[in-house]
Amino acid sequence: MTMHTNIWPTPEQFLADKQPDQPVHFFAPSALDTAFQTFRAGFPGLVTYAVKANPDKRVVAQLVASGIDGFDVASPDEIALVRSLSSTARLHYHNPVRSLAEIRMAAAAGIASWSVDTESEFAKILPFITPADCQIAVRFKLPVAGAAYDFGAKFGTTPDEAVALLKTVAQSGAQPALTFHPGTQCDDAQAYAEYIYAAADIARQAGVKIVALNVGGGFPCDTAGGPPQLSAHFAAIRKAIAAFETPPELVCEPGRAMVASAFCLAVRVKSLRGETIYLNDGIYGGLAEFRAMDLPRGQRVLTADGTPRLGTDTLRHAFGPTCDSIDKLPLDLSLPDTLAEGDYILFSAMGAYVIGLTSMFNGYGAHDTAIVSRLV
């Protein structure tokens, strides 16, 4: 992977100058700042960043420099990454399943908030922490729709079980909190409200005054590549928090919505065979998430010299470069009928889940990263 240090005006200029034959991930720091300011101005509480969405060191460093309130870290590597850039950043370790070795390392790094969804996982943490110094956030789940896919299938306890677990946390002397995650790309703002109402009910039934409510991530990005449009989500959260007699501190941990609009991905057409095209990237590389969640992303086509490719849009089957037959995009791409070998396809809103998911299967997957002043 090559990281270019020059700053190009646009992806088009880079492609025209370099004519790369491997995928290029374009990063616009100004777009990341716009997304961050959207959360800072609109969300009524602490704004943290879910590092798993994009662990690019430049992304994390820019957010540290911007004064973000903290980071949601889900592994020792993510903890080490943040700590390499800031010795004081607030860390929330909200992956609720951890080995003893992971707990030991995280405790030494100064985790401020831990999530738990079973009493056994809570018991594993206690020997490594001073309870009064830490928030322990009980993670619960609801059968609420509205997201691209549900996170509750893996993590989270039921509301009834959350009542008992929250009591146990409070009795330990730790700072009791609640947390949830409505699922990724959650377009339904009301889903957040339903979770907040349930959190207020859990706290009432437990007889516990929680210090914080973490509403998780799941905030949707603009799949066309623009900044996140979240006024309805923020309004729903502000209204619902009144369900608490004494509102707790609110926390969010966006990933996709924070970074998606700050990147686009350019892939190249290797070959055309009728209605089928072969690309230099696929589901084992930067397009890995397309197989799990094929969002209708914005895209544009450029000729080899970086000029727009014109023509009448037609649907094409698209395969990646590997020898595996499942290396195919699940949805056909709408591309100009004048498409030619050597053209570039630029996918918008590609800041999340490209770097972390890219493999080197079959020798493919390496990509350049170039910094640009703007993406369009």
Secondary structure, DSSP 8 states (H G I E B T S, - for coil): --EEEEEES-HHHHHHHH--SS-EEEE-HHHHHHHHHHHHHHSSSEEEEEGGG---HHHHHHHHHHT-SEEEE-SHHHHHHHHHH-SS--EEE--S---HHHHHHHHHHT-SEEEESSHHHHHHHGGGS-GGGSEEEEEB------SSB-STTTS-B-HHHHHHHHHHHHHTTSEEEEE----BS---HHHHHHHHHHHHHHHHHHT---SEEE--S-----TTSS----HHHHHHHHHHGGGSSS--EEEE--SHHHHGGGEEEEEEEEEEETTEEEES--TTTTTHHHHH------EEEE-TTS-B--S-EEEEEEE-SSS-TT-B-SS-EEEETT--TT-EEEESS--SSSTTT---GGG----EEEEES---
